[in-house]
Amino acid sequence: QVQLVESGGGLVQAGGSLRLSCAASGRTFSRYAMGWFRQAPGKEREFVAAIRWISGNTYYADSVKGRFTISRDNAKNTVYLQMNSLKPEDTAVYYCAADPREINYGGSNIDYWGQGTQVTVSS
């Protein structure tokens, strides 16, 4: 069983930065693929970024590539999402996800989800 708790959301002006954190419980955190998704009001949940547990390879949605960076600290059981050059369209609830296999970009078949943290970018 893995529990995920996100933090770091808030209100920021366009062009600003935020760093989201996702703290995971469980002794096998280092063996989970981790990802971030987001859902804006009235929109479908969408993939943002993912990091594999074996290779550490990272993957990003085109909309955030070059602006967001996903990383993990296995010693702290934490995954991060550094968000720079934020835009109003980045406004959403951001969810952390974990799976022992891999992160499905559609969000299906993912074993664990966090409760979400709100990110609001003002223009």
The first five atom37 places (N, CA, C, CB, O) and aatype in JSON, in Angstrom:
{
  "aatype": [5, 19, 5, 10, 19, 6, 15, 7, 7, 7, 10, 19, 5, 0, 7, 7, 15, 10, 1, 10, 15, 4, 0, 0, 15, 7, 1, 16, 13, 15, 1, 18, 0, 12, 7, 17, 13, 1, 5, 0, 14, 7, 11, 6, 1, 6, 13, 19, 0, 0, 9, 1, 17, 9, 15, 7, 2, 16, 18, 18, 0, 3, 15, 19, 11, 7, 1, 13, 16, 9, 15, 1, 3, 2, 0, 11, 2, 16, 19, 18, 10, 5, 12, 2, 15, 10, 11, 14, 6, 3, 16, 0, 19, 18, 18, 4, 0, 0, 3, 14, 1, 6, 9, 2, 18, 7, 7, 15, 2, 9, 3, 18, 17, 7, 5, 7, 16, 5, 19, 16, 19, 15, 15],
  "atom_mask": [
    [1, 1, 1, 1, 1],
    [1, 1, 1, 1, 1],
    [1, 1, 1, 1, 1],
    [1, 1, 1, 1, 1],
    [1, 1, 1, 1, 1],
    [1, 1, 1, 1, 1],
    [1, 1, 1, 1, 1],
    [1, 1, 1, 0, 1],
    [1, 1, 1, 0, 1],
    [1, 1, 1, 0, 1],
    [1, 1, 1, 1, 1],
    [1, 1, 1, 1, 1],
    [1, 1, 1, 1, 1],
    [1, 1, 1, 1, 1],
    [1, 1, 1, 0, 1],
    [1, 1, 1, 0, 1],
    [1, 1, 1, 1, 1],
    [1, 1, 1, 1, 1],
    [1, 1, 1, 1, 1],
    [1, 1, 1, 1, 1],
    [1, 1, 1, 1, 1],
    [1, 1, 1, 1, 1],
    [1, 1, 1, 1, 1],
    [1, 1, 1, 1, 1],
    [1, 1, 1, 1, 1],
    [1, 1, 1, 0, 1],
    [1, 1, 1, 1, 1],
    [1, 1, 1, 1, 1],
    [1, 1, 1, 1, 1],
    [1, 1, 1, 1, 1],
    [1, 1, 1, 1, 1],
    [1, 1, 1, 1, 1],
    [1, 1, 1, 1, 1],
    [1, 1, 1, 1, 1],
    [1, 1, 1, 0, 1],
    [1, 1, 1, 1, 1],
    [1, 1, 1, 1, 1],
    [1, 1, 1, 1, 1],
    [1, 1, 1, 1, 1],
    [1, 1, 1, 1, 1],
    [1, 1, 1, 1, 1],
    [1, 1, 1, 0, 1],
    [1, 1, 1, 1, 1],
    [1, 1, 1, 1, 1],
    [1, 1, 1, 1, 1],
    [1, 1, 1, 1, 1],
    [1, 1, 1, 1, 1],
    [1, 1, 1, 1, 1],
    [1, 1, 1, 1, 1],
    [1, 1, 1, 1, 1],
    [1, 1, 1, 1, 1],
    [1, 1, 1, 1, 1],
    [1, 1, 1, 1, 1],
    [1, 1, 1, 1, 1],
    [1, 1, 1, 1, 1],
    [1, 1, 1, 0, 1],
    [1, 1, 1, 1, 1],
    [1, 1, 1, 1, 1],
    [1, 1, 1, 1, 1],
    [1, 1, 1, 1, 1],
    [1, 1, 1, 1, 1],
    [1, 1, 1, 1, 1],
    [1, 1, 1, 1, 1],
    [1, 1, 1, 1, 1],
    [1, 1, 1, 1, 1],
    [1, 1, 1, 0, 1],
    [1, 1, 1, 1, 1],
    [1, 1, 1, 1, 1],
    [1, 1, 1, 1, 1],
    [1, 1, 1, 1, 1],
    [1, 1, 1, 1, 1],
    [1, 1, 1, 1, 1],
    [1, 1, 1, 1, 1],
    [1, 1, 1, 1, 1],
    [1, 1, 1, 1, 1],
    [1, 1, 1, 1, 1],
    [1, 1, 1, 1, 1],
    [1, 1, 1, 1, 1],
    [1, 1, 1, 1, 1],
    [1, 1, 1, 1, 1],
    [1, 1, 1, 1, 1],
    [1, 1, 1, 1, 1],
    [1, 1, 1, 1, 1],
    [1, 1, 1, 1, 1],
    [1, 1, 1, 1, 1],
    [1, 1, 1, 1, 1],
    [1, 1, 1, 1, 1],
    [1, 1, 1, 1, 1],
    [1, 1, 1, 1, 1],
    [1, 1, 1, 1, 1],
    [1, 1, 1, 1, 1],
    [1, 1, 1, 1, 1],
    [1, 1, 1, 1, 1],
    [1, 1, 1, 1, 1],
    [1, 1, 1, 1, 1],
    [1, 1, 1, 1, 1],
    [1, 1, 1, 1, 1],
    [1, 1, 1, 1, 1],
    [1, 1, 1, 1, 1],
    [1, 1, 1, 1, 1],
    [1, 1, 1, 1, 1],
    [1, 1, 1, 1, 1],
    [1, 1, 1, 1, 1],
    [1, 1, 1, 1, 1],
    [1, 1, 1, 1, 1],
    [1, 1, 1, 0, 1],
    [1, 1, 1, 0, 1],
    [1, 1, 1, 1, 1],
    [1, 1, 1, 1, 1],
    [1, 1, 1, 1, 1],
    [1, 1, 1, 1, 1],
    [1, 1, 1, 1, 1],
    [1, 1, 1, 1, 1],
    [1, 1, 1, 0, 1],
    [1, 1, 1, 1, 1],
    [1, 1, 1, 0, 1],
    [1, 1, 1, 1, 1],
    [1, 1, 1, 1, 1],
    [1, 1, 1, 1, 1],
    [1, 1, 1, 1, 1],
    [1, 1, 1, 1, 1],
    [1, 1, 1, 1, 1],
    [1, 1, 1, 1, 1]
  ],
  "atom_positions": [
    [[0.84, -1.18, 0.0], [0.0, 0.0, 0.0], [0.88, 1.24, 0.0], [-0.95, 0.0, 1.21], [1.86, 1.32, 0.74]],
    [[0.53, 2.2, -0.83], [1.26, 3.46, -0.93], [0.27, 4.6, -0.73], [2.0, 3.59, -2.3], [-0.8, 4.62, -1.34]],
    [[0.63, 5.54, 0.11], [-0.17, 6.75, 0.28], [0.63, 7.93, -0.23], [-0.58, 6.96, 1.76], [1.83, 8.05, 0.03]],
    [[-0.04, 8.81, -0.96], [0.61, 9.95, -1.59], [-0.01, 11.24, -1.07], [0.5, 9.88, -3.13], [-1.23, 11.37, -1.02]],
    [[0.83, 12.18, -0.68], [0.35, 13.47, -0.17], [1.08, 14.58, -0.92], [0.57, 13.59, 1.37], [2.3, 14.73, -0.8]],
    [[0.32, 15.37, -1.68], [0.9, 16.48, -2.43], [0.92, 17.75, -1.57], [0.11, 16.72, -3.72], [0.12, 17.92, -0.65]],
    [[1.85, 18.62, -1.9], [1.92, 19.93, -1.28], [2.63, 20.88, -2.23], [2.65, 19.87, 0.09], [3.23, 20.46, -3.22]],
    [[2.55, 22.18, -1.92], [3.28, 23.15, -2.71], [2.44, 23.96, -3.66], [0.0, 0.0, 0.0], [2.95, 24.88, -4.31]],
    [[1.17, 23.64, -3.76], [0.32, 24.42, -4.65], [0.06, 25.81, -4.08], [0.0, 0.0, 0.0], [0.41, 26.1, -2.94]],
    [[-0.55, 26.65, -4.9], [-0.86, 28.0, -4.44], [-1.19, 28.92, -5.59], [0.0, 0.0, 0.0], [-1.44, 28.47, -6.71]],
    [[-1.19, 30.21, -5.29], [-1.49, 31.24, -6.28], [-0.2, 31.93, -6.69], [-2.52, 32.28, -5.72], [0.6, 32.34, -5.84]],
    [[0.01, 32.04, -7.99], [1.22, 32.66, -8.5], [0.86, 33.47, -9.74], [2.31, 31.6, -8.83], [-0.1, 33.14, -10.45]],
    [[1.62, 34.51, -10.0], [1.4, 35.29, -11.21], [2.0, 34.61, -12.43], [2.0, 36.7, -11.06], [2.94, 33.81, -12.31]],
    [[1.47, 34.92, -13.57], [2.01, 34.36, -14.8], [3.5, 34.7, -14.91], [1.24, 34.91, -16.03], [3.93, 35.81, -14.6]],
    [[4.27, 33.71, -15.35], [5.71, 33.87, -15.43], [6.44, 33.41, -14.19], [0.0, 0.0, 0.0], [7.66, 33.28, -14.19]],
    [[5.7, 33.16, -13.13], [6.29, 32.73, -11.87], [6.57, 31.24, -11.82], [0.0, 0.0, 0.0], [6.4, 30.52, -12.81]],
    [[7.0, 30.79, -10.64], [7.38, 29.39, -10.45], [6.75, 28.83, -9.18], [8.9, 29.25, -10.39], [6.47, 29.55, -8.23]],
    [[6.55, 27.53, -9.2], [6.14, 26.77, -8.03], [6.81, 25.42, -8.07], [4.59, 26.63, -7.97], [7.15, 24.92, -9.14]],
    [[7.01, 24.84, -6.91], [7.49, 23.47, -6.85], [6.51, 22.63, -6.05], [8.91, 23.4, -6.23], [6.26, 22.89, -4.87]],
    [[5.98, 21.64, -6.7], [5.08, 20.71, -6.03], [5.89, 19.54, -5.49], [3.98, 20.21, -6.99], [6.88, 19.11, -6.09]],
    [[5.45, 19.04, -4.35], [6.07, 17.86, -3.76], [5.0, 16.79, -3.55], [6.78, 18.21, -2.41], [3.83, 17.09, -3.31]],
    [[5.43, 15.55, -3.64], [4.53, 14.42, -3.39], [5.3, 13.45, -2.49], [4.07, 13.72, -4.74], [6.24, 12.78, -2.91]],
    [[4.87, 13.4, -1.24], [5.51, 12.51, -0.27], [4.77, 11.18, -0.25], [5.53, 13.15, 1.14], [3.54, 11.14, -0.14]],
    [[5.52, 10.11, -0.36], [4.94, 8.78, -0.44], [5.3, 7.95, 0.78], [5.39, 8.07, -1.7], [6.43, 8.01, 1.26]],
    [[4.35, 7.21, 1.26], [4.63, 6.25, 2.32], [4.97, 4.92, 1.67], [3.42, 6.11, 3.31], [4.73, 4.75, 0.47]],
    [[5.51, 4.0, 2.41], [5.8, 2.69, 1.85], [7.29, 2.5, 1.62], [0.0, 0.0, 0.0], [7.99, 3.43, 1.21]],
    [[7.76, 1.32, 1.89], [9.18, 1.06, 1.83], [9.69, 0.84, 0.42], [9.51, -0.13, 2.67], [10.9, 0.87, 0.19]],
    [[8.78, 0.63, -0.54], [9.24, 0.32, -1.9], [9.02, 1.48, -2.85], [8.52, -0.91, -2.42], [8.85, 1.28, -4.05]],
    [[9.03, 2.68, -2.32], [8.8, 3.86, -3.16], [9.75, 3.88, -4.36], [8.98, 5.14, -2.35], [9.34, 4.24, -5.47]],
    [[11.0, 3.51, -4.13], [11.99, 3.6, -5.21], [11.66, 2.69, -6.38], [13.37, 3.27, -4.68], [12.22, 2.85, -7.46]],
    [[10.76, 1.74, -6.18], [10.39, 0.81, -7.23], [9.1, 1.17, -7.94], [10.27, -0.57, -6.67], [8.55, 0.37, -8.69]],
    [[8.62, 2.38, -7.72], [7.39, 2.82, -8.36], [7.7, 3.86, -9.43], [6.42, 3.39, -7.33], [8.54, 4.75, -9.24]],
    [[7.03, 3.74, -10.54], [7.01, 4.83, -11.49], [6.1, 5.92, -10.91], [6.51, 4.36, -12.91], [5.06, 5.61, -10.32]],
    [[6.5, 7.17, -11.07], [5.75, 8.28, -10.49], [5.36, 9.25, -11.58], [6.59, 8.99, -9.4], [6.06, 9.4, -12.59]],
    [[4.24, 9.91, -11.38], [3.79, 10.86, -12.37], [2.95, 11.97, -11.78], [0.0, 0.0, 0.0], [2.52, 11.91, -10.63]],
    [[2.75, 12.99, -12.6], [1.86, 14.09, -12.25], [0.81, 14.25, -13.34], [2.66, 15.41, -12.06], [1.1, 14.16, -14.53]],
    [[-0.41, 14.47, -12.9], [-1.52, 14.76, -13.79], [-2.17, 16.04, -13.3], [-2.55, 13.58, -13.85], [-1.91, 16.49, -12.18]],
    [[-3.02, 16.63, -14.12], [-3.75, 17.81, -13.69], [-5.14, 17.8, -14.29], [-2.99, 19.1, -14.07], [-5.39, 17.19, -15.34]],
    [[-6.04, 18.49, -13.6], [-7.4, 18.61, -14.09], [-7.91, 20.02, -13.82], [-8.32, 17.57, -13.43], [-8.01, 20.46, -12.68]],
    [[-8.22, 20.7, -14.9], [-8.79, 22.04, -14.82], [-10.31, 21.93, -14.77], [-8.33, 22.92, -16.02], [-10.87, 20.93, -15.22]],
    [[-10.99, 22.94, -14.23], [-12.44, 22.9, -14.16], [-13.08, 22.69, -15.53], [-12.97, 24.19, -13.54], [-12.75, 23.39, -16.49]],
    [[-13.97, 21.73, -15.61], [-14.67, 21.47, -16.85], [-13.87, 20.73, -17.9], [0.0, 0.0, 0.0], [-14.33, 20.55, -19.03]],
    [[-12.67, 20.29, -17.52], [-11.82, 19.6, -18.49], [-11.48, 18.21, -17.99], [-10.54, 20.4, -18.76], [-11.63, 17.89, -16.81]],
    [[-11.02, 17.39, -18.92], [-10.58, 16.05, -18.57], [-9.22, 16.11, -17.86], [-10.5, 15.16, -19.82], [-8.44, 17.03, -18.06]],
    [[-8.99, 15.11, -17.05], [-7.66, 14.98, -16.45], [-6.63, 14.74, -17.55], [-7.63, 13.83, -15.39], [-6.9, 14.01, -18.5]],
    [[-5.46, 15.35, -17.43], [-4.43, 15.18, -18.45], [-3.07, 14.89, -17.82], [-4.34, 16.43, -19.33], [-2.76, 15.33, -16.71]],
    [[-2.3, 14.16, -18.56], [-0.94, 13.81, -18.17], [-0.06, 15.05, -18.21], [-0.37, 12.72, -19.08], [-0.18, 15.89, -19.1]],
    [[0.83, 15.16, -17.22], [1.79, 16.27, -17.18], [3.22, 15.75, -17.32], [1.64, 17.06, -15.87], [3.95, 16.18, -18.22]],
    [[3.61, 14.84, -16.44], [5.0, 14.36, -16.45], [5.08, 13.02, -15.74], [5.94, 15.39, -15.8], [4.23, 12.69, -14.92]],
    [[6.14, 12.26, -16.05], [6.35, 10.97, -15.4], [7.84, 10.69, -15.32], [5.61, 9.83, -16.15], [8.63, 11.21, -16.1]],
    [[8.2, 9.85, -14.36], [9.59, 9.44, -14.2], [9.61, 7.96, -13.87], [10.31, 10.26, -13.09], [8.88, 7.51, -12.99]],
    [[10.44, 7.2, -14.56], [10.52, 5.75, -14.36], [11.41, 5.45, -13.17], [11.05, 5.05, -15.62], [12.33, 6.21, -12.85]],
    [[11.14, 4.31, -12.51], [11.92, 4.02, -11.31], [13.22, 3.31, -11.63], [11.11, 3.18, -10.35], [14.16, 3.4, -10.85]],
    [[13.31, 2.62, -12.76], [14.56, 1.92, -13.06], [15.55, 2.87, -13.73], [14.29, 0.7, -13.96], [16.66, 3.08, -13.24]],
    [[15.14, 3.44, -14.83], [16.08, 4.24, -15.62], [16.15, 5.69, -15.15], [15.68, 4.21, -17.09], [17.14, 6.39, -15.38]],
    [[15.07, 6.13, -14.48], [15.01, 7.54, -14.12], [14.65, 8.41, -15.31], [0.0, 0.0, 0.0], [14.67, 9.64, -15.22]],
    [[14.31, 7.78, -16.44], [13.92, 8.56, -17.62], [12.66, 9.37, -17.32], [13.69, 7.63, -18.84], [11.77, 8.94, -16.58]],
    [[12.6, 10.54, -17.92], [11.47, 11.44, -17.69], [10.7, 11.68, -18.99], [11.96, 12.78, -17.11], [11.25, 11.59, -20.08]],
    [[9.43, 11.98, -18.83], [8.53, 12.18, -19.96], [7.61, 13.34, -19.64], [7.72, 10.88, -20.28], [7.18, 13.52, -18.49]],
    [[7.3, 14.13, -20.66], [6.5, 15.33, -20.43], [5.44, 15.5, -21.51], [7.39, 16.57, -20.39], [5.61, 15.09, -22.66]],
    [[4.34, 16.11, -21.11], [3.36, 16.55, -22.09], [3.96, 17.7, -22.88], [2.02, 16.97, -21.41], [4.75, 18.47, -22.36]],
    [[3.57, 17.79, -24.14], [4.12, 18.85, -24.99], [3.84, 20.23, -24.4], [3.53, 18.75, -26.4], [4.64, 21.15, -24.56]],
    [[2.71, 20.38, -23.74], [2.31, 21.69, -23.22], [3.21, 22.2, -22.1], [0.89, 21.63, -22.73], [3.21, 23.39, -21.8]],
    [[3.97, 21.31, -21.47], [4.81, 21.73, -20.35], [6.3, 21.5, -20.61], [4.4, 20.99, -19.09], [7.14, 21.89, -19.8]],
    [[6.61, 20.88, -21.73], [8.01, 20.56, -22.03], [8.84, 21.82, -22.08], [8.12, 19.79, -23.36], [8.46, 22.8, -22.73]],
    [[9.98, 21.79, -21.4], [10.85, 22.96, -21.36], [10.55, 23.91, -20.23], [0.0, 0.0, 0.0], [11.35, 24.79, -19.92]],
    [[9.39, 23.74, -19.59], [9.01, 24.61, -18.48], [8.93, 23.85, -17.15], [7.66, 25.28, -18.77], [9.26, 24.39, -16.1]],
    [[8.51, 22.59, -17.21], [8.35, 21.78, -16.0], [9.45, 20.72, -15.94], [6.96, 21.1, -15.96], [9.93, 20.25, -16.97]],
    [[9.84, 20.37, -14.71], [10.83, 19.32, -14.5], [10.37, 18.4, -13.39], [12.22, 19.92, -14.18], [10.06, 18.85, -12.28]],
    [[10.32, 17.1, -13.69], [9.99, 16.12, -12.67], [11.27, 15.48, -12.17], [9.02, 15.03, -13.23], [12.19, 15.22, -12.94]],
    [[11.33, 15.25, -10.87], [12.5, 14.61, -10.28], [12.05, 13.81, -9.06], [13.58, 15.65, -9.89], [10.93, 13.97, -8.57]],
    [[12.94, 12.97, -8.58], [12.58, 12.16, -7.41], [13.77, 12.04, -6.48], [12.08, 10.77, -7.83], [14.92, 12.04, -6.92]],
    [[13.49, 11.92, -5.2], [14.51, 11.68, -4.2], [14.06, 10.42, -3.46], [14.7, 12.92, -3.21], [13.21, 10.48, -2.57]],
    [[14.63, 9.29, -3.82], [14.19, 8.02, -3.24], [14.5, 7.95, -1.75], [14.84, 6.86, -3.96], [13.79, 7.27, -1.0]],
    [[15.54, 8.63, -1.32], [15.89, 8.61, 0.11], [14.82, 9.32, 0.94], [17.26, 9.27, 0.35], [14.62, 9.0, 2.11]],
    [[14.14, 10.28, 0.32], [13.1, 11.02, 1.02], [11.7, 10.57, 0.63], [13.25, 12.5, 0.74], [10.71, 11.14, 1.09]],
    [[11.62, 9.56, -0.23], [10.32, 9.08, -0.69], [9.48, 10.21, -1.26], [9.56, 8.4, 0.46], [8.29, 10.31, -0.98]],
    [[10.09, 11.04, -2.05], [9.41, 12.23, -2.55], [9.69, 12.43, -4.03], [9.85, 13.47, -1.75], [10.8, 12.22, -4.51]],
    [[8.65, 12.84, -4.74], [8.79, 13.24, -6.13], [8.39, 14.7, -6.23], [7.91, 12.34, -7.09], [7.5, 15.16, -5.52]],
    [[9.06, 15.42, -7.1], [8.86, 16.86, -7.24], [8.42, 17.22, -8.65], [10.14, 17.61, -6.87], [8.7, 16.5, -9.61]],
    [[7.74, 18.33, -8.75], [7.44, 18.92, -10.05], [7.79, 20.4, -9.96], [5.93, 18.7, -10.45], [7.07, 21.19, -9.36]],
    [[8.91, 20.75, -10.56], [9.32, 22.15, -10.63], [8.63, 22.78, -11.83], [10.86, 22.29, -10.73], [8.8, 22.32, -12.96]],
    [[7.87, 23.82, -11.58], [7.09, 24.47, -12.64], [7.57, 25.9, -12.8], [5.57, 24.43, -12.33], [7.43, 26.72, -11.89]],
    [[8.13, 26.2, -13.95], [8.63, 27.54, -14.25], [7.82, 28.15, -15.39], [10.14, 27.49, -14.61], [7.11, 27.45, -16.11]],
    [[7.94, 29.45, -15.54], [7.26, 30.17, -16.62], [5.78, 29.79, -16.68], [7.92, 29.87, -17.98], [5.24, 29.48, -17.74]],
    [[5.15, 29.83, -15.54], [3.76, 29.39, -15.45], [2.84, 30.3, -16.25], [3.31, 29.35, -13.99], [3.05, 31.51, -16.36]],
    [[1.8, 29.68, -16.8], [0.82, 30.38, -17.62], [-0.57, 30.19, -17.0], [0.84, 29.85, -19.09], [-0.79, 29.23, -16.26]],
    [[-1.48, 31.1, -17.28], [-2.84, 30.93, -16.74], [-3.45, 29.58, -17.1], [-3.74, 32.04, -17.25], [-4.23, 29.03, -16.32]],
    [[-3.12, 29.05, -18.26], [-3.66, 27.76, -18.67], [-3.09, 26.58, -17.89], [-3.42, 27.54, -20.13], [-3.54, 25.45, -18.06]],
    [[-2.1, 26.83, -17.04], [-1.59, 25.78, -16.15], [-2.45, 25.65, -14.9], [-0.14, 26.08, -15.76], [-2.24, 24.74, -14.09]],
    [[-3.41, 26.54, -14.73], [-4.29, 26.49, -13.57], [-5.07, 25.18, -13.54], [-5.24, 27.68, -13.56], [-5.76, 24.85, -14.5]],
    [[-4.96, 24.44, -12.45], [-5.61, 23.14, -12.33], [-5.34, 22.57, -10.95], [-5.12, 22.16, -13.44], [-4.52, 23.09, -10.19]],
    [[-6.03, 21.49, -10.65], [-5.65, 20.66, -9.51], [-4.63, 19.64, -10.01], [-6.9, 19.96, -8.85], [-4.87, 18.94, -10.99]],
    [[-3.5, 19.58, -9.34], [-2.43, 18.69, -9.74], [-2.42, 17.46, -8.83], [-1.07, 19.41, -9.69], [-2.46, 17.58, -7.6]],
    [[-2.36, 16.29, -9.46], [-2.4, 15.03, -8.75], [-1.1, 14.24, -8.97], [-3.61, 14.2, -9.2], [-0.57, 14.16, -10.07]],
    [[-0.63, 13.67, -7.9], [0.51, 12.77, -7.95], [-0.01, 11.35, -8.16], [1.37, 12.86, -6.65], [-1.08, 11.0, -7.66]],
    [[0.74, 10.54, -8.9], [0.33, 9.17, -9.18], [1.53, 8.24, -9.05], [-0.29, 9.05, -10.59], [2.66, 8.63, -9.32]],
    [[1.25, 7.0, -8.64], [2.32, 6.02, -8.48], [1.84, 4.66, -8.97], [2.77, 5.93, -7.01], [0.69, 4.27, -8.75]],
    [[2.72, 3.95, -9.61], [2.38, 2.61, -10.11], [3.63, 1.76, -10.15], [1.71, 2.68, -11.52], [4.7, 2.25, -10.53]],
    [[3.54, 0.49, -9.76], [4.72, -0.38, -9.78], [5.16, -0.77, -11.2], [4.46, -1.62, -8.98], [6.25, -1.3, -11.39]],
    [[4.32, -0.53, -12.16], [4.67, -0.88, -13.55], [5.14, 0.37, -14.29], [3.44, -1.53, -14.29], [6.34, 0.61, -14.37]],
    [[4.24, 1.15, -14.8], [4.6, 2.4, -15.44], [3.39, 3.31, -15.39], [5.07, 2.17, -16.91], [2.28, 2.87, -15.11]],
    [[3.61, 4.58, -15.65], [2.53, 5.55, -15.64], [1.87, 5.57, -17.01], [3.04, 6.95, -15.27], [2.49, 5.9, -18.02]],
    [[0.6, 5.2, -17.02], [-0.18, 5.26, -18.25], [-0.58, 6.71, -18.51], [-1.43, 4.34, -18.17], [-1.2, 7.33, -17.65]],
    [[-0.24, 7.24, -19.67], [-0.48, 8.66, -19.94], [-1.96, 9.01, -19.92], [0.12, 9.04, -21.27], [-2.33, 10.17, -19.74]],
    [[-2.79, 8.03, -20.12], [-4.23, 8.29, -20.06], [-4.77, 8.29, -18.65], [0.0, 0.0, 0.0], [-5.93, 8.65, -18.42]],
    [[-3.93, 7.89, -17.69], [-4.35, 7.89, -16.3], [-5.07, 6.63, -15.86], [0.0, 0.0, 0.0], [-5.5, 6.53, -14.71]],
    [[-5.21, 5.68, -16.76], [-5.92, 4.45, -16.39], [-4.94, 3.42, -15.81], [-6.64, 3.85, -17.62], [-3.73, 3.49, -16.03]],
    [[-5.49, 2.49, -15.07], [-4.7, 1.39, -14.49], [-3.55, 1.88, -13.63], [-4.16, 0.51, -15.59], [-2.52, 1.21, -13.54]],
    [[-3.7, 3.01, -12.99], [-2.69, 3.51, -12.05], [-3.15, 3.15, -10.65], [-2.49, 5.05, -12.19], [-4.29, 3.41, -10.27]],
    [[-2.25, 2.55, -9.89], [-2.64, 2.0, -8.6], [-2.93, 3.04, -7.53], [-1.57, 1.09, -8.11], [-3.87, 2.88, -6.75]],
    [[-2.14, 4.12, -7.49], [-2.27, 5.05, -6.37], [-2.32, 6.5, -6.85], [-1.11, 4.87, -5.4], [-1.63, 6.9, -7.79]],
    [[-3.17, 7.26, -6.18], [-3.33, 8.69, -6.46], [-3.29, 9.48, -5.17], [-4.65, 8.97, -7.22], [-3.72, 9.01, -4.11]],
    [[-2.76, 10.7, -5.27], [-2.85, 11.62, -4.16], [-4.17, 12.37, -4.19], [0.0, 0.0, 0.0], [-5.01, 12.16, -5.07]],
    [[-4.36, 13.24, -3.2], [-5.63, 13.95, -3.08], [-5.68, 15.22, -3.93], [-5.88, 14.31, -1.63], [-6.75, 15.78, -4.14]],
    [[-4.54, 15.66, -4.41], [-4.49, 16.82, -5.29], [-4.1, 18.09, -4.56], [0.0, 0.0, 0.0], [-4.36, 18.24, -3.36]],
    [[-3.49, 19.0, -5.29], [-3.15, 20.32, -4.77], [-3.47, 21.36, -5.84], [-1.64, 20.39, -4.35], [-3.17, 21.17, -7.02]],
    [[-4.08, 22.45, -5.42], [-4.54, 23.47, -6.37], [-3.39, 24.39, -6.77], [-5.7, 24.28, -5.76], [-2.65, 24.89, -5.93]],
    [[-3.28, 24.61, -8.06], [-2.35, 25.59, -8.61], [-3.17, 26.6, -9.4], [-1.24, 24.91, -9.51], [-3.91, 26.24, -10.31]],
    [[-3.03, 27.87, -9.05], [-3.75, 28.93, -9.73], [-2.75, 29.96, -10.24], [-4.8, 29.59, -8.8], [-1.96, 30.5, -9.47]],
    [[-2.79, 30.22, -11.53], [-1.89, 31.17, -12.16], [-2.71, 32.36, -12.65], [-1.09, 30.51, -13.33], [-3.58, 32.21, -13.51]],
    [[-2.43, 33.52, -12.11], [-3.17, 34.72, -12.5], [-2.46, 35.44, -13.63], [-3.34, 35.66, -11.31], [-1.23, 35.41, -13.74]],
    [[-3.24, 36.09, -14.47], [-2.66, 36.78, -15.63], [-2.3, 38.22, -15.29], [-3.64, 36.76, -16.81], [-1.8, 38.95, -16.15]]
  ]
}
